């Protein structure tokens, strides 16, 4: 191991040369990807919730995935997490009272940090970005990105959750290319006239207040483009490329046909492009066959790109980073926009665990 590039307060980056075959293959993939890349595109911030390690050190752990589009959605997720802990996990009225007090604050205030029963919760802010090649095309999954041994294509299948149990450790050893990426992104800040002045100001200030960065594992999403238009997101982040492909297969056979009027919105849920093509009675059967064929090719070949009616659908490889300062990961910035204000999400619960789903005028719980 070696140390390079001191971070905030002189923190070093620990570099470990890969020696195991899988690690070496992943590093070779990263080198190939770096050679193809001509730059990065930044999509914008995402938010989640992390807790500080019990030791009180520099390690944190994600407890609510860093995929929410605004700070308030992450606060709402924390509200629900604490409400259900009060309902299902509190050992006594005293614990429940403390949890419900935190919920009450989250119902009324834009709270970005709470300590509840000795656990320090923080709404954290990540920057989402992706590599692009010389043609402006977004990077696709790498050969060594995780894939299930037996892909499950059923629409209701559940894969791993994004950021499930993810530890955030700025002192963890990195491969040489991971270290190079981390060091190069420490200076990342917004620039250009399309950003409002408060956004530019907060971005520059974050480089000073949180001078280090921690790279998060890759995630995957659908991106799409018609003609010469720019790539646009077509889904949320998924933990694996297969999960994104499965989402795309469902979109091609179920959602897109309904969106384009090829299948009525009020059709039975089991009706999709495949079933309509098989019946061959709909005037849209020929057009739907193109969507069904694209989904079939996606399944058969684990493809990362298909085209239907001039629209290219691609599985993109997204990356995220957390800015890191002396007190841990960065939280929301003053210029980050909330889509809504805090409000109560759940029925009232008392300290004994009684939930008042439909309170009467006397305040008694419903039968």
Buried (B, 14 or more C-beta within 10 A) or exposed (E): EEEEBEBBEEBEBBBBEBEEEEBBBBBBBBEEBEEEBEEBBEBEBBBBBBBBBEEEEBBBBBBBBBBBBBBBBBBBBBBBBBBEBBBEEBEEEEBBBBBBBBBEBBBEEBBBBBEBEEEBBBBBBBBBBBBBEEEEBBBBBBEBBBEBEEBEEEEEEEBBEBBEEBEBBBEBBBBBBBBBBBBEBBEBBBEEEEBEEEBBBBBEEBBEBBBBBBBBEBBBBBBBBEEEEEBEBBBBBBBBBBBBBBBBBBBBBBBBBBEEEBBEEEBEEEBBBBBBBEEEEBEBBEBBBBBBBBBBEBBEEEBBBBBBEEBBBBBBBBBBBBBBBEEBBBBBBEBBEBEEEBEEEBBBBEBEEEBBEEEEEEEEBEE
